[in-house]
Amino acid sequence: MARSAARKARNSRTRRLATRNVGSTKKRPPVSRKTTRKRRVKKAVAATPGVIPMISYEDGIAALEWLHRAFGFEETARHVTPDGRLSHGEMTAGDGLVMLASPTPDYHGPKRHREVCEYARKWSTVPWIIDGVLVLVNKFDEHFARAKAAGATILSNIESDPPGRRYRAEDLEGHRWFFIEQS
Protein backbone atom coordinates (compact mmCIF):
# COMPACT_ATOMS: atom_id res chain seq x y z
CA MET A 1 0.00 0.00 0.00
CA ALA A 2 2.81 2.43 0.89
CA ARG A 3 4.48 1.83 -2.48
CA SER A 4 1.27 2.56 -4.31
CA ALA A 5 0.77 5.85 -2.46
CA ALA A 6 4.36 6.91 -3.14
CA ARG A 7 3.98 6.04 -6.83
CA LYS A 8 0.73 8.05 -7.05
CA ALA A 9 2.37 11.06 -5.39
CA ARG A 10 5.35 10.90 -7.76
CA ASN A 11 3.07 10.62 -10.81
CA SER A 12 0.94 13.50 -9.56
CA ARG A 13 4.03 15.68 -9.06
CA THR A 14 5.25 14.80 -12.58
CA ARG A 15 1.87 15.80 -14.06
CA ARG A 16 1.90 19.12 -12.14
CA LEU A 17 5.39 19.92 -13.41
CA ALA A 18 4.39 19.01 -16.97
CA THR A 19 1.27 21.21 -16.77
CA ARG A 20 3.27 24.11 -15.36
CA ASN A 21 5.72 23.96 -18.30
CA VAL A 22 3.14 23.80 -21.11
CA GLY A 23 3.93 27.31 -22.43
CA SER A 24 7.65 27.04 -21.84
CA THR A 25 10.06 26.39 -24.70
CA LYS A 26 12.87 25.66 -22.27
CA LYS A 27 13.21 21.96 -21.49
CA ARG A 28 14.17 20.94 -18.00
CA PRO A 29 16.21 17.83 -17.35
CA PRO A 30 14.07 15.01 -15.94
CA VAL A 31 13.79 14.83 -12.18
CA SER A 32 15.48 11.76 -10.77
CA ARG A 33 16.93 10.66 -7.48
CA LYS A 34 20.36 11.91 -8.52
CA THR A 35 19.29 15.35 -9.77
CA THR A 36 16.55 17.16 -7.93
CA ARG A 37 15.19 20.58 -8.84
CA LYS A 38 16.76 21.99 -5.67
CA ARG A 39 20.21 20.80 -6.74
CA ARG A 40 19.79 22.23 -10.25
CA VAL A 41 18.85 25.63 -8.82
CA LYS A 42 21.90 25.62 -6.53
CA LYS A 43 24.18 24.91 -9.51
CA ALA A 44 22.72 27.84 -11.47
CA VAL A 45 23.05 30.20 -8.53
CA ALA A 46 26.65 29.10 -7.93
CA ALA A 47 27.60 30.55 -11.34
CA THR A 48 26.56 34.03 -10.18
CA PRO A 49 29.18 35.92 -8.14
CA GLY A 50 28.42 36.16 -4.42
CA VAL A 51 28.78 39.94 -4.43
CA ILE A 52 27.79 42.20 -7.32
CA PRO A 53 28.60 45.93 -7.18
CA MET A 54 25.79 48.20 -8.35
CA ILE A 55 27.06 51.60 -9.47
CA SER A 56 25.11 54.69 -10.47
CA TYR A 57 26.22 56.92 -13.34
CA GLU A 58 24.92 60.25 -14.58
CA ASP A 59 25.21 58.89 -18.13
CA GLY A 60 24.96 55.11 -17.86
CA ILE A 61 25.14 54.50 -21.61
CA ALA A 62 28.39 56.48 -21.90
CA ALA A 63 29.68 54.57 -18.86
CA LEU A 64 28.97 51.19 -20.52
CA GLU A 65 30.95 52.20 -23.57
CA TRP A 66 33.79 53.84 -21.61
CA LEU A 67 34.20 50.92 -19.18
CA HIS A 68 34.53 48.60 -22.17
CA ARG A 69 37.05 50.84 -23.92
CA ALA A 70 39.14 51.65 -20.83
CA PHE A 71 38.97 48.52 -18.68
CA GLY A 72 37.91 45.84 -21.16
CA PHE A 73 34.63 45.00 -19.41
CA GLU A 74 32.12 43.19 -21.62
CA GLU A 75 28.54 44.42 -21.82
CA THR A 76 25.98 41.67 -21.24
CA ALA A 77 22.76 43.65 -20.69
CA ARG A 78 21.42 47.09 -21.58
CA HIS A 79 17.91 48.32 -20.73
CA VAL A 80 17.07 51.89 -21.70
CA THR A 81 14.08 53.98 -20.63
CA PRO A 82 11.92 55.72 -23.27
CA ASP A 83 13.73 58.99 -22.48
CA GLY A 84 17.12 57.38 -23.25
CA ARG A 85 18.50 56.78 -19.74
CA LEU A 86 20.09 53.49 -18.76
CA SER A 87 17.69 51.78 -16.36
CA HIS A 88 19.86 48.67 -16.00
CA GLY A 89 23.17 47.55 -17.46
CA GLU A 90 25.45 44.62 -16.76
CA MET A 91 29.09 44.09 -17.57
CA THR A 92 31.39 41.18 -16.93
CA ALA A 93 34.96 41.59 -15.77
CA GLY A 94 36.59 38.17 -15.86
CA ASP A 95 34.45 36.03 -13.56
CA GLY A 96 32.89 39.11 -11.97
CA LEU A 97 29.76 41.09 -12.71
CA VAL A 98 29.06 44.82 -12.37
CA MET A 99 25.59 46.35 -12.61
CA LEU A 100 25.07 49.99 -13.45
CA ALA A 101 22.31 52.46 -14.16
CA SER A 102 21.34 56.12 -14.28
CA PRO A 103 18.86 56.32 -11.39
CA THR A 104 17.57 59.87 -11.88
CA PRO A 105 18.52 63.04 -13.76
CA ASP A 106 19.29 64.56 -10.34
CA TYR A 107 22.08 62.08 -9.56
CA HIS A 108 25.66 63.39 -9.44
CA GLY A 109 28.64 61.08 -9.78
CA PRO A 110 31.61 61.42 -7.40
CA LYS A 111 33.54 63.73 -9.75
CA ARG A 112 30.71 66.25 -10.03
CA HIS A 113 29.89 65.87 -6.33
CA ARG A 114 33.45 66.96 -5.46
CA GLU A 115 32.93 70.14 -7.47
CA VAL A 116 30.12 71.30 -5.16
CA CYS A 117 30.98 69.62 -1.83
CA GLU A 118 34.00 70.61 0.23
CA TYR A 119 33.91 67.38 2.27
CA ALA A 120 33.86 65.18 -0.84
CA ARG A 121 36.75 67.21 -2.24
CA LYS A 122 38.75 66.68 0.99
CA TRP A 123 38.19 62.93 1.30
CA SER A 124 39.09 62.46 -2.37
CA THR A 125 42.57 63.97 -2.07
CA VAL A 126 44.06 60.56 -1.26
CA PRO A 127 44.81 58.05 -4.03
CA TRP A 128 43.08 55.26 -2.10
CA ILE A 129 39.87 53.57 -3.07
CA ILE A 130 36.84 55.26 -1.55
CA ASP A 131 33.70 53.20 -2.12
CA GLY A 132 35.38 51.47 -5.04
CA VAL A 133 35.61 48.09 -6.66
CA LEU A 134 38.51 45.59 -6.69
CA VAL A 135 39.03 43.77 -9.99
CA LEU A 136 41.42 40.88 -10.66
CA VAL A 137 43.12 41.31 -14.03
CA ASN A 138 45.00 39.09 -16.49
CA LYS A 139 47.50 40.74 -18.88
CA PHE A 140 48.08 43.39 -16.25
CA ASP A 141 50.52 45.67 -18.13
CA GLU A 142 48.23 45.75 -21.19
CA HIS A 143 45.27 46.57 -18.92
CA PHE A 144 47.13 49.49 -17.35
CA ALA A 145 48.16 50.87 -20.77
CA ARG A 146 44.59 50.51 -22.07
CA ALA A 147 43.11 52.39 -19.09
CA LYS A 148 45.65 55.19 -19.46
CA ALA A 149 45.06 55.50 -23.21
CA ALA A 150 41.28 55.72 -22.69
CA GLY A 151 41.68 58.66 -20.30
CA ALA A 152 41.25 56.97 -16.93
CA THR A 153 42.56 59.13 -14.10
CA ILE A 154 45.47 57.07 -12.80
CA LEU A 155 45.57 57.45 -9.01
CA SER A 156 48.68 55.30 -8.55
CA ASN A 157 51.15 53.86 -11.01
CA ILE A 158 51.79 50.13 -10.91
CA GLU A 159 52.99 49.08 -7.46
CA SER A 160 54.65 45.68 -6.90
CA ASP A 161 54.91 45.06 -3.17
CA PRO A 162 52.46 42.79 -1.29
CA PRO A 163 49.59 42.05 -1.91
CA GLY A 164 50.80 41.98 -5.53
CA ARG A 165 51.06 44.14 -8.63
CA ARG A 166 48.28 46.68 -8.63
CA TYR A 167 47.14 50.17 -9.62
CA ARG A 168 44.22 52.46 -8.84
CA ALA A 169 42.18 54.52 -11.29
CA GLU A 170 39.08 56.67 -11.54
CA ASP A 171 36.57 56.28 -14.35
CA LEU A 172 34.93 59.03 -16.38
CA GLU A 173 32.58 60.03 -13.51
CA GLY A 174 35.05 59.63 -10.65
CA HIS A 175 34.21 56.12 -9.40
CA ARG A 176 37.36 54.44 -8.11
CA TRP A 177 38.66 51.07 -9.27
CA PHE A 178 41.47 48.98 -7.79
CA PHE A 179 43.08 46.59 -10.28
CA ILE A 180 45.32 43.79 -9.08
CA GLU A 181 47.19 41.26 -11.18
CA GLN A 182 45.59 37.84 -11.09
CA SER A 183 48.19 35.20 -10.32
Biotite code that builds the C-alpha atoms (Angstrom):
import biotite.structure as struc

atoms = struc.array([
    struc.Atom([0.000, 0.000, 0.000], chain_id="A", res_id=1, res_name="MET", atom_name="CA", element="C"),
    struc.Atom([2.814, 2.425, 0.885], chain_id="A", res_id=2, res_name="ALA", atom_name="CA", element="C"),
    struc.Atom([4.485, 1.826, -2.476], chain_id="A", res_id=3, res_name="ARG", atom_name="CA", element="C"),
    struc.Atom([1.273, 2.556, -4.308], chain_id="A", res_id=4, res_name="SER", atom_name="CA", element="C"),
    struc.Atom([0.767, 5.852, -2.459], chain_id="A", res_id=5, res_name="ALA", atom_name="CA", element="C"),
    struc.Atom([4.360, 6.909, -3.145], chain_id="A", res_id=6, res_name="ALA", atom_name="CA", element="C"),
    struc.Atom([3.985, 6.042, -6.826], chain_id="A", res_id=7, res_name="ARG", atom_name="CA", element="C"),
    struc.Atom([0.731, 8.054, -7.047], chain_id="A", res_id=8, res_name="LYS", atom_name="CA", element="C"),
    struc.Atom([2.375, 11.064, -5.387], chain_id="A", res_id=9, res_name="ALA", atom_name="CA", element="C"),
    struc.Atom([5.349, 10.898, -7.761], chain_id="A", res_id=10, res_name="ARG", atom_name="CA", element="C"),
    struc.Atom([3.066, 10.622, -10.811], chain_id="A", res_id=11, res_name="ASN", atom_name="CA", element="C"),
    struc.Atom([0.937, 13.500, -9.556], chain_id="A", res_id=12, res_name="SER", atom_name="CA", element="C"),
    struc.Atom([4.028, 15.676, -9.060], chain_id="A", res_id=13, res_name="ARG", atom_name="CA", element="C"),
    struc.Atom([5.249, 14.802, -12.576], chain_id="A", res_id=14, res_name="THR", atom_name="CA", element="C"),
    struc.Atom([1.870, 15.800, -14.058], chain_id="A", res_id=15, res_name="ARG", atom_name="CA", element="C"),
    struc.Atom([1.897, 19.119, -12.144], chain_id="A", res_id=16, res_name="ARG", atom_name="CA", element="C"),
    struc.Atom([5.386, 19.922, -13.413], chain_id="A", res_id=17, res_name="LEU", atom_name="CA", element="C"),
    struc.Atom([4.395, 19.014, -16.972], chain_id="A", res_id=18, res_name="ALA", atom_name="CA", element="C"),
    struc.Atom([1.271, 21.205, -16.775], chain_id="A", res_id=19, res_name="THR", atom_name="CA", element="C"),
    struc.Atom([3.267, 24.113, -15.365], chain_id="A", res_id=20, res_name="ARG", atom_name="CA", element="C"),
    struc.Atom([5.722, 23.959, -18.295], chain_id="A", res_id=21, res_name="ASN", atom_name="CA", element="C"),
    struc.Atom([3.139, 23.805, -21.111], chain_id="A", res_id=22, res_name="VAL", atom_name="CA", element="C"),
    struc.Atom([3.928, 27.314, -22.434], chain_id="A", res_id=23, res_name="GLY", atom_name="CA", element="C"),
    struc.Atom([7.645, 27.041, -21.844], chain_id="A", res_id=24, res_name="SER", atom_name="CA", element="C"),
    struc.Atom([10.064, 26.390, -24.697], chain_id="A", res_id=25, res_name="THR", atom_name="CA", element="C"),
    struc.Atom([12.866, 25.662, -22.273], chain_id="A", res_id=26, res_name="LYS", atom_name="CA", element="C"),
    struc.Atom([13.213, 21.964, -21.488], chain_id="A", res_id=27, res_name="LYS", atom_name="CA", element="C"),
    struc.Atom([14.172, 20.935, -17.998], chain_id="A", res_id=28, res_name="ARG", atom_name="CA", element="C"),
    struc.Atom([16.205, 17.826, -17.347], chain_id="A", res_id=29, res_name="PRO", atom_name="CA", element="C"),
    struc.Atom([14.071, 15.013, -15.942], chain_id="A", res_id=30, res_name="PRO", atom_name="CA", element="C"),
    struc.Atom([13.786, 14.831, -12.184], chain_id="A", res_id=31, res_name="VAL", atom_name="CA", element="C"),
    struc.Atom([15.483, 11.761, -10.768], chain_id="A", res_id=32, res_name="SER", atom_name="CA", element="C"),
    struc.Atom([16.927, 10.661, -7.478], chain_id="A", res_id=33, res_name="ARG", atom_name="CA", element="C"),
    struc.Atom([20.357, 11.914, -8.516], chain_id="A", res_id=34, res_name="LYS", atom_name="CA", element="C"),
    struc.Atom([19.287, 15.349, -9.767], chain_id="A", res_id=35, res_name="THR", atom_name="CA", element="C"),
    struc.Atom([16.546, 17.164, -7.932], chain_id="A", res_id=36, res_name="THR", atom_name="CA", element="C"),
    struc.Atom([15.195, 20.581, -8.837], chain_id="A", res_id=37, res_name="ARG", atom_name="CA", element="C"),
    struc.Atom([16.756, 21.986, -5.672], chain_id="A", res_id=38, res_name="LYS", atom_name="CA", element="C"),
    struc.Atom([20.208, 20.795, -6.737], chain_id="A", res_id=39, res_name="ARG", atom_name="CA", element="C"),
    struc.Atom([19.789, 22.227, -10.254], chain_id="A", res_id=40, res_name="ARG", atom_name="CA", element="C"),
    struc.Atom([18.849, 25.629, -8.822], chain_id="A", res_id=41, res_name="VAL", atom_name="CA", element="C"),
    struc.Atom([21.895, 25.620, -6.531], chain_id="A", res_id=42, res_name="LYS", atom_name="CA", element="C"),
    struc.Atom([24.179, 24.907, -9.511], chain_id="A", res_id=43, res_name="LYS", atom_name="CA", element="C"),
    struc.Atom([22.721, 27.845, -11.472], chain_id="A", res_id=44, res_name="ALA", atom_name="CA", element="C"),
    struc.Atom([23.049, 30.202, -8.526], chain_id="A", res_id=45, res_name="VAL", atom_name="CA", element="C"),
    struc.Atom([26.650, 29.104, -7.931], chain_id="A", res_id=46, res_name="ALA", atom_name="CA", element="C"),
    struc.Atom([27.595, 30.550, -11.342], chain_id="A", res_id=47, res_name="ALA", atom_name="CA", element="C"),
    struc.Atom([26.557, 34.034, -10.180], chain_id="A", res_id=48, res_name="THR", atom_name="CA", element="C"),
    struc.Atom([29.180, 35.924, -8.139], chain_id="A", res_id=49, res_name="PRO", atom_name="CA", element="C"),
    struc.Atom([28.416, 36.160, -4.424], chain_id="A", res_id=50, res_name="GLY", atom_name="CA", element="C"),
    struc.Atom([28.778, 39.945, -4.432], chain_id="A", res_id=51, res_name="VAL", atom_name="CA", element="C"),
    struc.Atom([27.790, 42.202, -7.316], chain_id="A", res_id=52, res_name="ILE", atom_name="CA", element="C"),
    struc.Atom([28.598, 45.926, -7.181], chain_id="A", res_id=53, res_name="PRO", atom_name="CA", element="C"),
    struc.Atom([25.789, 48.197, -8.351], chain_id="A", res_id=54, res_name="MET", atom_name="CA", element="C"),
    struc.Atom([27.064, 51.601, -9.467], chain_id="A", res_id=55, res_name="ILE", atom_name="CA", element="C"),
    struc.Atom([25.110, 54.693, -10.471], chain_id="A", res_id=56, res_name="SER", atom_name="CA", element="C"),
    struc.Atom([26.221, 56.923, -13.344], chain_id="A", res_id=57, res_name="TYR", atom_name="CA", element="C"),
    struc.Atom([24.915, 60.250, -14.581], chain_id="A", res_id=58, res_name="GLU", atom_name="CA", element="C"),
    struc.Atom([25.207, 58.887, -18.131], chain_id="A", res_id=59, res_name="ASP", atom_name="CA", element="C"),
    struc.Atom([24.963, 55.114, -17.862], chain_id="A", res_id=60, res_name="GLY", atom_name="CA", element="C"),
    struc.Atom([25.142, 54.501, -21.606], chain_id="A", res_id=61, res_name="ILE", atom_name="CA", element="C"),
    struc.Atom([28.386, 56.480, -21.903], chain_id="A", res_id=62, res_name="ALA", atom_name="CA", element="C"),
    struc.Atom([29.680, 54.572, -18.861], chain_id="A", res_id=63, res_name="ALA", atom_name="CA", element="C"),
    struc.Atom([28.971, 51.192, -20.520], chain_id="A", res_id=64, res_name="LEU", atom_name="CA", element="C"),
    struc.Atom([30.947, 52.204, -23.569], chain_id="A", res_id=65, res_name="GLU", atom_name="CA", element="C"),
    struc.Atom([33.786, 53.844, -21.613], chain_id="A", res_id=66, res_name="TRP", atom_name="CA", element="C"),
    struc.Atom([34.202, 50.921, -19.184], chain_id="A", res_id=67, res_name="LEU", atom_name="CA", element="C"),
    struc.Atom([34.527, 48.599, -22.171], chain_id="A", res_id=68, res_name="HIS", atom_name="CA", element="C"),
    struc.Atom([37.050, 50.844, -23.919], chain_id="A", res_id=69, res_name="ARG", atom_name="CA", element="C"),
    struc.Atom([39.138, 51.646, -20.827], chain_id="A", res_id=70, res_name="ALA", atom_name="CA", element="C"),
    struc.Atom([38.967, 48.525, -18.675], chain_id="A", res_id=71, res_name="PHE", atom_name="CA", element="C"),
    struc.Atom([37.908, 45.842, -21.158], chain_id="A", res_id=72, res_name="GLY", atom_name="CA", element="C"),
    struc.Atom([34.634, 45.001, -19.408], chain_id="A", res_id=73, res_name="PHE", atom_name="CA", element="C"),
    struc.Atom([32.122, 43.189, -21.621], chain_id="A", res_id=74, res_name="GLU", atom_name="CA", element="C"),
    struc.Atom([28.535, 44.418, -21.818], chain_id="A", res_id=75, res_name="GLU", atom_name="CA", element="C"),
    struc.Atom([25.980, 41.666, -21.238], chain_id="A", res_id=76, res_name="THR", atom_name="CA", element="C"),
    struc.Atom([22.763, 43.650, -20.692], chain_id="A", res_id=77, res_name="ALA", atom_name="CA", element="C"),
    struc.Atom([21.417, 47.089, -21.576], chain_id="A", res_id=78, res_name="ARG", atom_name="CA", element="C"),
    struc.Atom([17.905, 48.316, -20.727], chain_id="A", res_id=79, res_name="HIS", atom_name="CA", element="C"),
    struc.Atom([17.074, 51.886, -21.695], chain_id="A", res_id=80, res_name="VAL", atom_name="CA", element="C"),
    struc.Atom([14.083, 53.982, -20.625], chain_id="A", res_id=81, res_name="THR", atom_name="CA", element="C"),
    struc.Atom([11.918, 55.716, -23.273], chain_id="A", res_id=82, res_name="PRO", atom_name="CA", element="C"),
    struc.Atom([13.730, 58.987, -22.484], chain_id="A", res_id=83, res_name="ASP", atom_name="CA", element="C"),
    struc.Atom([17.118, 57.382, -23.253], chain_id="A", res_id=84, res_name="GLY", atom_name="CA", element="C"),
    struc.Atom([18.502, 56.776, -19.741], chain_id="A", res_id=85, res_name="ARG", atom_name="CA", element="C"),
    struc.Atom([20.089, 53.485, -18.757], chain_id="A", res_id=86, res_name="LEU", atom_name="CA", element="C"),
    struc.Atom([17.685, 51.777, -16.359], chain_id="A", res_id=87, res_name="SER", atom_name="CA", element="C"),
    struc.Atom([19.859, 48.667, -15.996], chain_id="A", res_id=88, res_name="HIS", atom_name="CA", element="C"),
    struc.Atom([23.167, 47.554, -17.462], chain_id="A", res_id=89, res_name="GLY", atom_name="CA", element="C"),
    struc.Atom([25.448, 44.624, -16.760], chain_id="A", res_id=90, res_name="GLU", atom_name="CA", element="C"),
    struc.Atom([29.090, 44.094, -17.570], chain_id="A", res_id=91, res_name="MET", atom_name="CA", element="C"),
    struc.Atom([31.394, 41.181, -16.928], chain_id="A", res_id=92, res_name="THR", atom_name="CA", element="C"),
    struc.Atom([34.959, 41.593, -15.774], chain_id="A", res_id=93, res_name="ALA", atom_name="CA", element="C"),
    struc.Atom([36.586, 38.173, -15.859], chain_id="A", res_id=94, res_name="GLY", atom_name="CA", element="C"),
    struc.Atom([34.445, 36.029, -13.560], chain_id="A", res_id=95, res_name="ASP", atom_name="CA", element="C"),
    struc.Atom([32.885, 39.113, -11.970], chain_id="A", res_id=96, res_name="GLY", atom_name="CA", element="C"),
    struc.Atom([29.763, 41.093, -12.710], chain_id="A", res_id=97, res_name="LEU", atom_name="CA", element="C"),
    struc.Atom([29.063, 44.816, -12.367], chain_id="A", res_id=98, res_name="VAL", atom_name="CA", element="C"),
    struc.Atom([25.593, 46.347, -12.614], chain_id="A", res_id=99, res_name="MET", atom_name="CA", element="C"),
    struc.Atom([25.071, 49.995, -13.454], chain_id="A", res_id=100, res_name="LEU", atom_name="CA", element="C"),
    struc.Atom([22.306, 52.458, -14.161], chain_id="A", res_id=101, res_name="ALA", atom_name="CA", element="C"),
    struc.Atom([21.337, 56.122, -14.279], chain_id="A", res_id=102, res_name="SER", atom_name="CA", element="C"),
    struc.Atom([18.863, 56.315, -11.394], chain_id="A", res_id=103, res_name="PRO", atom_name="CA", element="C"),
    struc.Atom([17.573, 59.872, -11.880], chain_id="A", res_id=104, res_name="THR", atom_name="CA", element="C"),
    struc.Atom([18.521, 63.040, -13.757], chain_id="A", res_id=105, res_name="PRO", atom_name="CA", element="C"),
    struc.Atom([19.289, 64.565, -10.336], chain_id="A", res_id=106, res_name="ASP", atom_name="CA", element="C"),
    struc.Atom([22.078, 62.077, -9.557], chain_id="A", res_id=107, res_name="TYR", atom_name="CA", element="C"),
    struc.Atom([25.660, 63.395, -9.441], chain_id="A", res_id=108, res_name="HIS", atom_name="CA", element="C"),
    struc.Atom([28.644, 61.081, -9.782], chain_id="A", res_id=109, res_name="GLY", atom_name="CA", element="C"),
    struc.Atom([31.608, 61.419, -7.404], chain_id="A", res_id=110, res_name="PRO", atom_name="CA", element="C"),
    struc.Atom([33.538, 63.728, -9.753], chain_id="A", res_id=111, res_name="LYS", atom_name="CA", element="C"),
    struc.Atom([30.709, 66.254, -10.033], chain_id="A", res_id=112, res_name="ARG", atom_name="CA", element="C"),
    struc.Atom([29.887, 65.874, -6.335], chain_id="A", res_id=113, res_name="HIS", atom_name="CA", element="C"),
    struc.Atom([33.452, 66.957, -5.464], chain_id="A", res_id=114, res_name="ARG", atom_name="CA", element="C"),
    struc.Atom([32.930, 70.141, -7.468], chain_id="A", res_id=115, res_name="GLU", atom_name="CA", element="C"),
    struc.Atom([30.120, 71.295, -5.157], chain_id="A", res_id=116, res_name="VAL", atom_name="CA", element="C"),
    struc.Atom([30.977, 69.618, -1.831], chain_id="A", res_id=117, res_name="CYS", atom_name="CA", element="C"),
    struc.Atom([34.002, 70.610, 0.234], chain_id="A", res_id=118, res_name="GLU", atom_name="CA", element="C"),
    struc.Atom([33.912, 67.385, 2.270], chain_id="A", res_id=119, res_name="TYR", atom_name="CA", element="C"),
    struc.Atom([33.859, 65.176, -0.840], chain_id="A", res_id=120, res_name="ALA", atom_name="CA", element="C"),
    struc.Atom([36.754, 67.207, -2.242], chain_id="A", res_id=121, res_name="ARG", atom_name="CA", element="C"),
    struc.Atom([38.749, 66.679, 0.987], chain_id="A", res_id=122, res_name="LYS", atom_name="CA", element="C"),
    struc.Atom([38.185, 62.928, 1.304], chain_id="A", res_id=123, res_name="TRP", atom_name="CA", element="C"),
    struc.Atom([39.091, 62.459, -2.372], chain_id="A", res_id=124, res_name="SER", atom_name="CA", element="C"),
    struc.Atom([42.570, 63.973, -2.066], chain_id="A", res_id=125, res_name="THR", atom_name="CA", element="C"),
    struc.Atom([44.063, 60.558, -1.258], chain_id="A", res_id=126, res_name="VAL", atom_name="CA", element="C"),
    struc.Atom([44.814, 58.049, -4.033], chain_id="A", res_id=127, res_name="PRO", atom_name="CA", element="C"),
    struc.Atom([43.081, 55.255, -2.103], chain_id="A", res_id=128, res_name="TRP", atom_name="CA", element="C"),
    struc.Atom([39.866, 53.568, -3.070], chain_id="A", res_id=129, res_name="ILE", atom_name="CA", element="C"),
    struc.Atom([36.840, 55.264, -1.551], chain_id="A", res_id=130, res_name="ILE", atom_name="CA", element="C"),
    struc.Atom([33.695, 53.197, -2.120], chain_id="A", res_id=131, res_name="ASP", atom_name="CA", element="C"),
    struc.Atom([35.380, 51.474, -5.036], chain_id="A", res_id=132, res_name="GLY", atom_name="CA", element="C"),
    struc.Atom([35.608, 48.086, -6.663], chain_id="A", res_id=133, res_name="VAL", atom_name="CA", element="C"),
    struc.Atom([38.506, 45.593, -6.686], chain_id="A", res_id=134, res_name="LEU", atom_name="CA", element="C"),
    struc.Atom([39.028, 43.772, -9.991], chain_id="A", res_id=135, res_name="VAL", atom_name="CA", element="C"),
    struc.Atom([41.417, 40.883, -10.658], chain_id="A", res_id=136, res_name="LEU", atom_name="CA", element="C"),
    struc.Atom([43.124, 41.311, -14.031], chain_id="A", res_id=137, res_name="VAL", atom_name="CA", element="C"),
    struc.Atom([44.997, 39.094, -16.490], chain_id="A", res_id=138, res_name="ASN", atom_name="CA", element="C"),
    struc.Atom([47.501, 40.737, -18.882], chain_id="A", res_id=139, res_name="LYS", atom_name="CA", element="C"),
    struc.Atom([48.077, 43.394, -16.249], chain_id="A", res_id=140, res_name="PHE", atom_name="CA", element="C"),
    struc.Atom([50.518, 45.671, -18.132], chain_id="A", res_id=141, res_name="ASP", atom_name="CA", element="C"),
    struc.Atom([48.231, 45.747, -21.186], chain_id="A", res_id=142, res_name="GLU", atom_name="CA", element="C"),
    struc.Atom([45.274, 46.571, -18.922], chain_id="A", res_id=143, res_name="HIS", atom_name="CA", element="C"),
    struc.Atom([47.134, 49.493, -17.350], chain_id="A", res_id=144, res_name="PHE", atom_name="CA", element="C"),
    struc.Atom([48.160, 50.867, -20.773], chain_id="A", res_id=145, res_name="ALA", atom_name="CA", element="C"),
    struc.Atom([44.588, 50.507, -22.074], chain_id="A", res_id=146, res_name="ARG", atom_name="CA", element="C"),
    struc.Atom([43.108, 52.388, -19.091], chain_id="A", res_id=147, res_name="ALA", atom_name="CA", element="C"),
    struc.Atom([45.651, 55.187, -19.458], chain_id="A", res_id=148, res_name="LYS", atom_name="CA", element="C"),
    struc.Atom([45.060, 55.504, -23.208], chain_id="A", res_id=149, res_name="ALA", atom_name="CA", element="C"),
    struc.Atom([41.278, 55.724, -22.686], chain_id="A", res_id=150, res_name="ALA", atom_name="CA", element="C"),
    struc.Atom([41.675, 58.656, -20.295], chain_id="A", res_id=151, res_name="GLY", atom_name="CA", element="C"),
    struc.Atom([41.247, 56.975, -16.929], chain_id="A", res_id=152, res_name="ALA", atom_name="CA", element="C"),
    struc.Atom([42.564, 59.129, -14.099], chain_id="A", res_id=153, res_name="THR", atom_name="CA", element="C"),
    struc.Atom([45.473, 57.072, -12.797], chain_id="A", res_id=154, res_name="ILE", atom_name="CA", element="C"),
    struc.Atom([45.570, 57.454, -9.015], chain_id="A", res_id=155, res_name="LEU", atom_name="CA", element="C"),
    struc.Atom([48.679, 55.301, -8.545], chain_id="A", res_id=156, res_name="SER", atom_name="CA", element="C"),
    struc.Atom([51.150, 53.858, -11.005], chain_id="A", res_id=157, res_name="ASN", atom_name="CA", element="C"),
    struc.Atom([51.787, 50.131, -10.905], chain_id="A", res_id=158, res_name="ILE", atom_name="CA", element="C"),
    struc.Atom([52.990, 49.077, -7.457], chain_id="A", res_id=159, res_name="GLU", atom_name="CA", element="C"),
    struc.Atom([54.653, 45.684, -6.902], chain_id="A", res_id=160, res_name="SER", atom_name="CA", element="C"),
    struc.Atom([54.911, 45.064, -3.174], chain_id="A", res_id=161, res_name="ASP", atom_name="CA", element="C"),
    struc.Atom([52.457, 42.795, -1.294], chain_id="A", res_id=162, res_name="PRO", atom_name="CA", element="C"),
    struc.Atom([49.586, 42.052, -1.912], chain_id="A", res_id=163, res_name="PRO", atom_name="CA", element="C"),
    struc.Atom([50.797, 41.979, -5.530], chain_id="A", res_id=164, res_name="GLY", atom_name="CA", element="C"),
    struc.Atom([51.058, 44.140, -8.633], chain_id="A", res_id=165, res_name="ARG", atom_name="CA", element="C"),
    struc.Atom([48.277, 46.681, -8.633], chain_id="A", res_id=166, res_name="ARG", atom_name="CA", element="C"),
    struc.Atom([47.144, 50.168, -9.616], chain_id="A", res_id=167, res_name="TYR", atom_name="CA", element="C"),
    struc.Atom([44.224, 52.464, -8.842], chain_id="A", res_id=168, res_name="ARG", atom_name="CA", element="C"),
    struc.Atom([42.182, 54.516, -11.288], chain_id="A", res_id=169, res_name="ALA", atom_name="CA", element="C"),
    struc.Atom([39.081, 56.668, -11.538], chain_id="A", res_id=170, res_name="GLU", atom_name="CA", element="C"),
    struc.Atom([36.574, 56.280, -14.348], chain_id="A", res_id=171, res_name="ASP", atom_name="CA", element="C"),
    struc.Atom([34.935, 59.030, -16.377], chain_id="A", res_id=172, res_name="LEU", atom_name="CA", element="C"),
    struc.Atom([32.581, 60.028, -13.507], chain_id="A", res_id=173, res_name="GLU", atom_name="CA", element="C"),
    struc.Atom([35.049, 59.626, -10.646], chain_id="A", res_id=174, res_name="GLY", atom_name="CA", element="C"),
    struc.Atom([34.212, 56.121, -9.405], chain_id="A", res_id=175, res_name="HIS", atom_name="CA", element="C"),
    struc.Atom([37.361, 54.439, -8.109], chain_id="A", res_id=176, res_name="ARG", atom_name="CA", element="C"),
    struc.Atom([38.665, 51.066, -9.273], chain_id="A", res_id=177, res_name="TRP", atom_name="CA", element="C"),
    struc.Atom([41.469, 48.976, -7.790], chain_id="A", res_id=178, res_name="PHE", atom_name="CA", element="C"),
    struc.Atom([43.080, 46.590, -10.282], chain_id="A", res_id=179, res_name="PHE", atom_name="CA", element="C"),
    struc.Atom([45.324, 43.786, -9.079], chain_id="A", res_id=180, res_name="ILE", atom_name="CA", element="C"),
    struc.Atom([47.193, 41.259, -11.180], chain_id="A", res_id=181, res_name="GLU", atom_name="CA", element="C"),
    struc.Atom([45.591, 37.842, -11.088], chain_id="A", res_id=182, res_name="GLN", atom_name="CA", element="C"),
    struc.Atom([48.185, 35.200, -10.323], chain_id="A", res_id=183, res_name="SER", atom_name="CA", element="C"),
])
